[in-house]
Amino acid sequence: MKKKFLCLGLIIIMTATQAVPALADREADLRQERAATNSQLESTQGQIWSFEQKTQELQAEIDQADAELVDVLVAIEVLKDDIANKEAEIVQTAEELAEAEADRDRQYENMKVRIQYIYENGGDTAWAQILLESGDIASMLSKAEHTQSIYEYDRKSLNDFVKVVKQVKELGERLEDEKSELEIMQMEQEAQQAALEQLLAEKKATNADYKNRLSVAQSQASELRNLLAAQTAEISRIQEEKRRAAEEEARRVAAAEQARREAEAATAERNRQSRNAAQAAASTSRSSGGSQSGNDDQIDPNTSGGDNSGAATGASHSGRGGSVVSYATQFVGNPYVWGGTSLTNGADCSGFVQSVFRNFGVSLPRTSGGMRSSGVGVSYSEAKPGDIICYSGHVAIYMGGGSIVHASSPSTGIKISGNAAYRTILAVRRVI
């Protein structure tokens, strides 16, 4: 009977614990799946971070290109105004030249008339007639002095008019040269505008692509987070089910143990009753005079006990201006290269200025617009050698005496210009 109760308890325990290995296997599978999902989520989040970085960098480049494009557009408008003003000056100079030439021609004609009059009224004997017709030496000297003053006046006036005509012609030629240089600058600025617009279009397209990929990655990350949450919830559910199963198993083990003890107690009680009955029978026999001998069965109860337990553990201006000018003029004649910073192989206007001042330990912004806020502002009348003259979309180094040295244009390269105010000056900055 005892064995029957023990077998029954074992059967109950085995039946109750059959679900535990299945739950453990399912939990192990889920943990592997969750680890894979977590790894994929980390990879996707890395992609998201990379795409965000790229979109931020591209947006910064787009903003910078937009700002440069605005500067270029403003420079083009200023150049157009400068060209219009220069054309007006050329027209005015042409009118002044025509007027000066007319004055020169009139003076020449008047002088010819006076010379013709003198010769027609005496010719080569004019001086003799002055001597003969003069009543006295004072009168003669007076007439001679008058005639001489006429000659000197005519000569001086004619020389003055010729000089004026020459100066006006030179001014007109200089204005034409300056207009030509401004037109070249306008063409370069328009080419820069086209290049910036193309660059902006390309960067915006690339940025849109990265934003697309970022959106896809964010959607994938959201799905992976949802899957990870579902897997974690399923693991928690299995752990809870295992806990309940373990509790149920413990209750069943306790019930089986209780049944075993009760069976042992019942067996012991039956044995005790059997012994009492035997003793009573023996006592009756003795009292009746009979002698009986017998051996009482000695029953030694069997006891067993054990306690098994388990545990799981988890385990960041001064005099140097002249030196700047001397250094900068060494590179006159070298080429103009848009976007370049090499003083020998080619530089644009801001690249030239930046590289010259870098030689003196002065760090300047890369663009002409940025240089307009560098150093200390002074008026043009206070400009000294080594100051930076800022125009719209252009910069130069002031040499003194109204001259500048600058990377002018692809056609003229690095050159010296004698008129710093040949176009509108926006600022004069002193950085050294």
C-alpha positions, 0 to 999 in steps of 0.5 A: 500500500505504501508503494502504491501511494509513493507511485501515485505521488510520483506520477502526479509530480511528473505530470505536473512538471511536463509543461516546465521544460516546454516553457523553458525551451520557448523562453530560450527561443524568445530570448534569442529572438529578442537578442537578434531584434535588439541587435537589429534595432541598435544597427537601425538606430545607428543608421538613424543617427548617421542619417540625422548627422548627414541631414544636419551637415547637408542642411548646414551646407545648404544654409551656407550656400544659400547665404553665399548665393544671397551675397552673390546676388547682392554683389551682382546688383551692386556691380550692375549699379557700379557699371551704370554709374561708370557708363554715366561717367564715361558719357560725361567724360566723352562730353567733357572731352568733346568740349575740351577739344572744341575749346582747344580748336577754338583757341588754335583758330583764334591764334591762327587769326591773330598770327595771320593779322600780324603777318598781313599787317607787316609780316616779317617787317612787323618789328621794323614797323614797330620801331619806325612808327613808335614815337619814342622808345617807351612806345616801341617797348610797349608795342613790342611787349604787347605783341610778345604777350599775345604770343605767350598767351596764345602758346600758354592757352594752347598748351593748357587746352592740349593738356586738358584734352590729354587728361580727359582722354586718359580719364576716359580710357581709365573709365573704360578699363574699369568698366571692363573689369566690372563687367568681367566681375559681373560675369564671374559673379553670374557664373558663381551664381549658376554654380551655387544654384546647381550645388544647392539643387544637388545638396537639396536632392541628396538631403531629400534622399537622406530624409527619405532613408531616415524616415524608412529607418525610423519606421523600421526602428518603431516596428522593431521596438514594438516587436521587442516589447512584444517579445519582452512581454511574452518572456514575462508571461512565460516567466509568470507561467513558470512561476505559477507552475513551480508553485503548483508543482510545490503544492503537488509535491507537498500534497504527495508528501502529505499522502505518503506520511498519511499512508505511513501513519495508517500502516503504523496504526495497523501494525500497532493494532495487530500487535495489541490483538496478538498481546491480548490473545496471548494474555487470554491463553495464559489465563486459561492455563495453557502455555504458549510460546511465540515470538512477536513480530518486531516491526521497525518502521522505515523512515526516510527524509531529505531536503534538496534545494537549488539557487540561480544567480545572474550575474573638448595695425600698426607698422606691420601694414607695410610688411603686409603690402610688401608681401602681397605685391610679391604675387602680382601677376599670378593667376586668379582661380575661383575658390583657390587660396594659393598665392602662387598657383591661383586664388580668388579675391578672398582666398588671396587676402586670407592667405596673405594675412595667414602669413602674419598669423591673422586668421580671416573668414574664407568669404568676402562677406565674412571679412566685412565683419573682421577686425575694426571698421575705419572710414576710407579717409582713415585707411592705412596700408594693410587695411582690407577694402571691402566691396560687394562680392570682392575684397582687396588690400589697401596699399596707400595713396589710393591704390590696392592690390587684389586678385581681380579677375581670371583675365587680369589675375593678381594685380595693382589698381590705382583707384581703390574707389573704382567701385562702391566701397562697403567697408574698410576693416583693420585687422593688423 
